[in-house]
Amino acid sequence: MNRLIPLLLTFTLLTLAACTAPPRVKPTTAVTPPVQPEPIKPVKPSRPPVLSELVGRYSLFAGSDINFELKEQGGKLLVFAMGRSSELKQISPTRFQLAGGREVNFQYSAEGKYDRFVTMSDGRNQRFIRDDSLARSRKGVTNQAVYTWQMINALKAGDYTHSRFISPSRGLVDYSVYLPSDWRRDSKKTYPLIIYLHGQTGWEHSFSEAVPAAQLNQWMARGLIPPTVIVALRSGRIGANGRTEEQWSSPRNEKLITSESSNELRAFIRQQFRAGMSAKTTSIHGHSRGSRGAIHYALKFPDSFASAVANAFVSDYALPETMQIATQNQQRLRTNGIPLRMSIGDRDEFVLNMGRKATPVMHQHLNRLGIPHQYQLFSGIDHSFAKLWNVRLKNGMPNGLSELQFHAGAWAK
């Protein structure tokens, strides 16, 4: 049995790598309306599965190249990977256990076939599906329909859901969406929208990692903020190796985030989540490099948003361009600009260790131009988004709640 441990460790590491590796971004040239199947009520199998029904080649559902094969031999279920095998110890007709203790739980498809299973890794559920079933489900539908079908069946009100969107302007975009507790798919109620932009080395989970869904649920239940949909995007990857993070202000991202095209992000969010139905109920919120993006959109595309919040803007390299946009649009921004709020901590390590000064310089520049905005310097707070979100204001309110109320005030106008 000890000889199986290296195999299991290798298998686990490969699986984790498949889940965390950034996706390849392939620009889409041809745009066709996605076919989006409605949720299907699963058919419950009439009996538990026998081992022969569980065999086959399985792959991680989220587009991974990691796959392996399950075979039945001598009344046992074996997993074959990298030319080696390991037994899956049966606990119940649908529950098995790897030698290292990791549990595998088989589930059935909408047609009542046991062709998929879920296992836990690094605190997250991973879903595997048999290759023949995956190919059959994808036949005749677009990749976007597959991602949408997966998302529809995973949605949970009052929580976060991860999925993918295929943008005509930028290709594959990973995102995380928070839906308020009263959200229902069969309802016609609409919601305001916040688009969140992460900082450098961040990802679509950066917001959910810092802001528990329970916190948002509580604030909304108490009536402190209106029920709101929050969509956090992953920035693109560019360059020869595909590893350089794309700026949120790039032309591709500008189109992704502002376009009113029927196939772009805003239309997708409106169709699937009934949120941000107009620019007057759509806000932008960013941290670090994402805060540069939030300011960029507030100054360059004020007609596309209701409000903007920028936490810890330290991208000094972007100051000349950002200041120029403000100068060019100053008349329009003075009269028809959107509410803009900037904040930073006085212990921000980029300021202390690298001399970054983007936030106060931009604050001063906007003052000189007479462009309305808010500015907040927090004592004892570093660059962390979680700390900026939870720091208490003088009235005792968490800053994150205050920022959400700032957005809500703009939606009410």
C-alpha positions in Angstrom: 0.0 0.0 0.0 2.9 2.4 0.7 3.9 2.2 -2.9 0.6 3.8 -3.8 1.2 7.0 -1.8 3.5 8.7 -4.4 0.9 8.0 -7.1 -1.9 9.5 -5.1 0.2 12.6 -4.2 1.1 13.0 -7.9 -2.5 12.7 -8.9 -3.6 15.2 -6.3 -0.9 17.7 -7.3 -1.8 17.4 -11.0 -5.5 17.9 -10.2 -4.7 21.0 -8.2 -2.5 22.4 -10.9 -5.3 21.9 -13.4 -7.7 23.9 -11.3 -5.4 26.8 -10.5 -3.6 27.3 -13.8 -4.7 30.4 -15.7 -6.7 29.6 -18.8 -5.4 30.2 -22.3 -7.0 33.3 -23.7 -8.1 32.9 -27.4 -9.7 35.9 -29.0 -13.0 35.0 -30.6 -13.4 36.2 -34.2 -16.8 34.8 -35.1 -19.7 35.7 -32.9 -22.8 33.5 -32.8 -25.6 33.7 -30.3 -25.0 31.1 -27.7 -27.5 28.2 -27.3 -28.3 28.1 -23.6 -30.2 25.0 -22.4 -32.7 25.4 -19.6 -31.9 23.6 -16.3 -33.0 20.0 -16.4 -34.6 18.3 -13.4 -32.5 15.2 -12.7 -34.0 11.8 -13.1 -33.3 9.7 -10.0 -31.9 6.2 -10.8 -34.2 3.3 -9.8 -31.2 1.5 -8.1 -27.7 2.1 -6.9 -24.9 1.6 -9.5 -22.9 -1.6 -10.0 -19.2 -1.3 -10.5 -19.3 -1.9 -14.2 -21.5 1.2 -14.6 -18.8 3.4 -13.1 -15.9 2.4 -15.3 -14.6 4.7 -18.0 -12.2 7.6 -18.8 -12.9 10.7 -16.6 -11.8 14.3 -16.9 -12.0 17.4 -14.7 -15.1 19.2 -15.8 -13.6 22.7 -15.8 -11.7 22.3 -19.0 -8.7 20.5 -17.6 -6.3 18.2 -19.5 -6.0 16.0 -16.4 -7.8 12.6 -17.0 -7.6 9.0 -15.9 -9.4 5.8 -16.2 -11.5 3.7 -13.8 -11.6 -0.1 -14.4 -13.2 -3.0 -12.7 -11.0 -5.9 -11.9 -11.7 -8.9 -9.6 -14.8 -7.2 -8.1 -12.8 -4.0 -7.3 -12.7 -0.5 -8.8 -9.2 0.6 -9.8 -8.0 4.0 -10.9 -5.3 4.0 -13.6 -3.1 7.1 -14.1 0.4 7.5 -15.5 0.7 3.8 -16.1 0.0 2.8 -12.5 -3.0 1.7 -10.6 -4.6 2.2 -7.2 -7.7 0.6 -5.6 -10.7 2.7 -4.7 -12.0 1.2 -1.4 -15.8 1.0 -1.5 -17.7 2.5 1.4 -21.1 2.5 -0.1 -22.6 1.9 -3.6 -21.7 5.6 -4.5 -18.9 6.4 -2.0 -15.2 5.3 -2.4 -12.0 6.2 -0.8 -8.4 6.5 -2.1 -5.6 5.1 -0.1 -4.7 8.5 1.3 -8.2 9.0 2.7 -9.6 11.3 0.0 -13.2 10.4 -0.6 -14.9 10.1 -4.0 -18.6 10.5 -4.3 -20.4 9.3 -7.5 -23.4 11.2 -8.7 -25.8 10.7 -11.6 -26.6 12.9 -14.6 -29.9 14.4 -15.6 -30.6 11.2 -17.5 -30.1 9.1 -14.3 -26.7 7.7 -15.3 -23.8 7.5 -12.8 -21.2 9.1 -14.9 -19.6 11.8 -12.6 -18.2 12.2 -9.2 -17.1 14.9 -6.8 -14.0 14.9 -4.6 -12.6 17.6 -2.2 -9.2 19.1 -2.8 -7.6 22.2 -1.2 -11.0 22.9 0.5 -12.8 23.1 -2.8 -15.1 20.6 -4.6 -13.8 19.2 -7.9 -16.2 17.6 -10.3 -15.1 14.9 -12.8 -17.3 13.6 -15.6 -16.9 10.6 -17.9 -15.5 11.6 -21.3 -18.3 10.0 -23.3 -21.0 11.9 -21.3 -19.1 15.1 -21.6 -18.8 14.8 -25.4 -22.5 13.9 -25.7 -23.5 16.9 -23.6 -21.4 19.3 -25.7 -22.5 18.0 -29.0 -24.4 20.6 -31.0 -23.9 23.4 -28.4 -21.4 26.2 -28.1 -18.7 26.3 -25.4 -20.6 29.2 -23.9 -23.7 27.1 -23.5 -21.7 24.5 -21.7 -20.3 27.0 -19.2 -23.7 28.6 -18.8 -25.4 25.2 -18.2 -22.8 24.4 -15.5 -23.3 27.8 -13.9 -27.1 27.6 -14.0 -27.0 24.3 -12.1 -24.5 25.5 -9.6 -26.1 28.8 -8.7 -26.9 29.3 -5.0 -28.6 32.5 -3.8 -26.7 34.2 -1.0 -23.4 32.8 -2.1 -20.6 32.9 -4.8 -20.5 30.9 -8.0 -17.6 30.5 -10.3 -18.0 30.1 -14.1 -16.7 31.3 -17.4 -17.9 33.7 -20.1 -16.7 33.8 -23.7 -16.3 37.4 -24.7 -16.2 38.3 -28.5 -13.6 41.0 -27.6 -11.3 39.1 -25.2 -12.0 35.4 -25.4 -12.4 33.2 -22.3 -13.0 35.2 -19.1 -13.2 33.5 -15.7 -15.6 35.2 -13.2 -17.2 34.8 -9.8 -20.7 36.0 -9.2 -22.4 36.8 -5.9 -26.2 36.6 -5.9 -28.3 38.1 -3.1 -30.3 35.8 -0.9 -33.7 36.7 -2.5 -32.4 36.0 -6.1 -34.5 33.5 -7.9 -34.1 32.3 -11.5 -37.9 32.2 -12.2 -38.3 35.8 -10.9 -38.5 39.0 -12.9 -36.9 41.2 -10.2 -33.8 43.1 -11.4 -30.8 44.1 -9.3 -28.0 46.7 -9.4 -24.6 45.5 -10.4 -21.0 46.0 -9.2 -18.1 44.9 -11.4 -15.0 44.2 -9.4 -11.5 44.4 -10.8 -8.7 42.6 -8.8 -5.1 43.8 -8.4 -1.9 42.4 -9.9 -1.5 38.6 -9.3 -5.2 38.5 -8.2 -8.0 36.5 -9.8 -11.7 36.2 -10.0 -11.9 34.9 -6.4 -10.0 37.9 -4.9 -13.3 39.5 -3.8 -14.9 36.4 -2.4 -11.7 35.6 -0.5 -11.8 38.9 1.3 -15.6 39.4 1.6 -17.6 36.5 3.0 -21.0 36.0 1.5 -22.4 35.9 5.0 -21.3 39.5 5.6 -23.1 40.7 2.4 -26.2 38.6 3.3 -26.4 40.2 6.8 -26.0 43.8 5.5 -28.7 43.2 2.9 -31.0 41.4 5.4 -30.7 44.4 7.8 -31.6 46.8 4.9 -28.2 48.6 5.1 -27.7 48.1 1.4 -30.1 46.9 -1.3 -29.8 43.4 -2.7 -26.9 43.6 -5.2 -25.2 41.3 -7.7 -21.4 41.4 -7.7 -19.4 40.1 -10.6 -15.6 39.8 -10.1 -13.6 39.2 -13.3 -10.2 37.7 -14.0 -7.9 40.0 -16.0 -6.6 38.7 -19.4 -3.2 37.2 -20.1 -1.1 38.5 -23.0 2.5 38.3 -24.3 4.4 35.5 -26.1 4.1 33.2 -23.1 0.6 34.2 -22.2 1.6 35.0 -18.6 1.7 38.8 -18.6 -1.3 40.3 -16.9 -3.4 42.5 -19.1 -4.1 46.0 -17.9 -7.8 46.7 -17.1 -7.5 49.8 -19.3 -6.5 47.8 -22.4 -8.7 48.2 -25.5 -9.9 44.6 -25.2 -10.9 45.1 -21.6 -12.6 48.4 -22.4 -14.8 46.7 -24.9 -15.4 43.7 -22.5 -16.5 46.0 -19.6 -18.3 48.8 -21.4 -19.8 47.3 -24.6 -23.6 47.2 -25.0 -23.3 44.5 -27.7 -25.8 41.7 -27.4 -23.0 39.1 -27.1 -20.8 40.9 -24.6 -20.5 40.8 -20.8 -23.2 43.3 -19.9 -25.8 41.6 -22.0 -24.8 38.2 -20.6 -25.1 39.5 -17.0 -28.5 41.0 -17.7 -29.8 37.8 -19.3 -28.5 35.4 -16.7 -28.6 37.4 -13.5 -31.0 40.3 -14.3 -28.5 42.8 -13.0 -27.1 46.1 -14.2 -30.0 46.6 -16.5 -28.7 50.1 -17.4 -25.6 52.2 -16.8 -27.5 54.0 -13.9 -27.4 50.8 -11.9 -23.9 49.5 -12.9 -20.9 50.4 -10.8 -17.2 49.7 -11.0 -15.0 48.8 -8.0 -11.2 48.0 -8.0 -8.2 47.3 -5.8 -4.6 48.1 -6.5 -4.1 47.7 -10.3 -7.9 47.2 -10.4 -8.3 50.6 -8.8 -6.4 52.1 -11.6 -9.0 50.4 -13.8 -11.9 51.8 -11.8 -10.5 55.4 -12.0 -9.8 54.9 -15.7 -13.5 53.9 -16.4 -14.8 56.7 -14.1 -12.9 59.3 -16.0 -13.1 58.0 -19.6 -16.5 56.3 -19.6 -18.7 58.1 -17.1 -21.8 57.5 -19.2 -21.3 53.7 -18.7 -21.3 53.6 -14.9 -23.2 55.0 -12.0 -20.3 55.2 -9.6 -16.7 54.1 -9.0 -14.6 53.1 -6.0 -10.8 52.8 -6.1 -8.9 51.2 -3.2 -5.1 51.6 -3.0 -4.3 53.1 -6.4 -0.4 52.8 -6.5 0.1 52.4 -10.2 2.4 55.4 -10.6 3.3 54.3 -14.2 -0.3 55.0 -15.1 -0.4 58.5 -13.6 0.4 60.5 -16.8 -2.2 58.7 -18.9 -4.9 58.9 -16.1 -4.2 62.6 -15.4 -4.4 63.3 -19.1 -7.8 61.7 -19.5 -9.1 63.7 -16.5 -7.7 66.9 -18.1 -9.2 66.2 -21.5 -12.6 65.4 -20.0 -12.6 67.9 -17.1 -15.6 70.0 -18.4 -17.7 66.9 -18.9 -16.7 65.4 -15.6 -17.4 68.6 -13.6 -20.9 68.7 -14.9 -21.8 65.1 -15.8 -19.3 63.0 -14.0 -20.0 60.0 -11.8 -19.4 59.7 -8.0 -15.8 58.6 -7.5 -14.3 57.5 -4.2 -10.6 56.9 -3.6 -8.9 55.4 -0.5 -5.6 54.1 0.7 -3.9 53.1 3.9 -1.0 55.1 5.4 1.0 51.9 6.0 0.6 50.8 2.3 3.9 48.9 1.6 4.0 50.2 -2.0 4.0 53.7 -0.6 6.5 53.1 2.2 8.9 50.8 0.4 8.6 52.0 -3.2 7.6 55.6 -2.9 4.3 55.1 -4.8 2.2 58.3 -4.7 -0.5 57.7 -7.3 -3.5 58.1 -5.0 -2.6 61.5 -3.4 -1.3 62.9 -6.7 -4.5 61.9 -8.5 -6.5 63.4 -5.6 -4.7 66.7 -5.9 -5.0 66.7 -9.7 -8.8 66.2 -9.6 -9.0 69.0 -7.0 -7.1 71.4 -9.3 -9.5 70.5 -12.1 -12.5 70.9 -9.9 -13.7 67.3 -10.6 -15.8 66.1 -7.6 -14.6 63.0 -5.8 -14.0 61.6 -2.3 -10.7 60.8 -0.8 -9.9 58.8 2.4 -6.6 58.0 4.1 -6.8 55.2 6.6 -4.5 55.2 9.6 -2.5 52.0 10.3 -3.8 50.1 7.2 -1.6 48.4 4.6 -2.2 47.4 1.0 -4.6 44.5 1.8 -8.0 44.7 0.3 -9.5 42.8 3.2 -8.1 45.3 5.7 -9.3 48.3 3.6 -12.7 46.7 3.4 -13.0 46.0 7.1 -11.4 49.1 8.6 -13.8 51.0 10.8 -14.7 54.6 10.0 -15.2 57.2 12.7 -18.9 56.3 13.0 -18.0 52.7 13.6 -19.2 51.5 10.2 -16.9 49.1 8.2 -15.5 50.8 5.2 -16.7 48.1 2.9 -20.3 48.8 3.9 -19.8 52.5 3.5 -18.4 51.9 0.0 -21.4 49.8 -0.9 -23.7 52.5 0.4 -21.7 54.9 -1.7 -22.6 52.9 -4.8 -26.2 52.5 -3.7 -26.6 56.3 -3.3 -25.6 56.7 -7.0 -28.2 54.0 -8.1 -30.9 55.9 -6.2 -30.5 59.1 -8.2 
